[in-house]
Amino acid sequence: MQFFRSINKVEAMTFDLDDTLYNNDPIIRRAEKALEAHIAKHHQHAAALSASDWLSLKRAAIAKDKRLASDMGQLRRAVLTAALSNTAPDKITTQLEKEGELTEAVEACFNCFYDARSDFTLAKDVHNALKAVSKSLPIVGITNGNVNAEKIGIDSYFDTILHASTSRPMKPAQHMFDEAAARLNVAPKHILHVGDNIIKDVYGAINAGYQAAWFACNRPMTLHNEPVSVLPHVALNNLSELTHFL
């Protein structure tokens, strides 16, 4: 553990999920492969789309509704709807139907990805750290992703988990940090946010008046390799060091 700033009494914590509690990249790659297999089996035209085609649909959806950049679930549904209906990028719609054969097909694809995306087991030391913290302090999750916390077995540790969406701009925007502080009923200066991303988590937290603990489980923690604009309050060697603040 390395301190860069003095720390106020910690009365609550917030946690990023992806790449803080688990290495997210291989999980997402595996989920993408599962979705590709499902589409190849059930949707011949969409299966013929190239990576560039999929990217064009994604960019077109975000251009149509910039809020989708913060909502991975709704963005994926919009792109799948266009791909399965053979809709060109310039004709894409972000107003999705709530029923019908196309909607059912899109939801089947989405659920295939979502189930695979949340199909993994956390390391025992992560569970131990979250359990120890949650017994002493209230904790809230703040994530730009959409992992199923119940399926991976962490929901019981958190008072709530906030996911970025069309109404909750993703970190480093201040919105979710403010919402978490309001739900916790704790002043931001007494909240320690734990996350891996120097911009989204460390800068985002400090900009919102929080204290920031930097921890990345997916890469060497070397600050000169990171896009540092502000230093965290503390860099952790492992999540179990959080018990120091209880």
Beta strands, then each sheet from edge to edge (+ up, - down):
strand 1: 2-3
strand 2: 12-15
strand 3: 139-143
strand 4: 160-163
strand 5: 191-195
strand 6: 211-214
strand 7: 234-235
sheet 1: 1+ 7- 6- 5- 2- 3- 4-
end
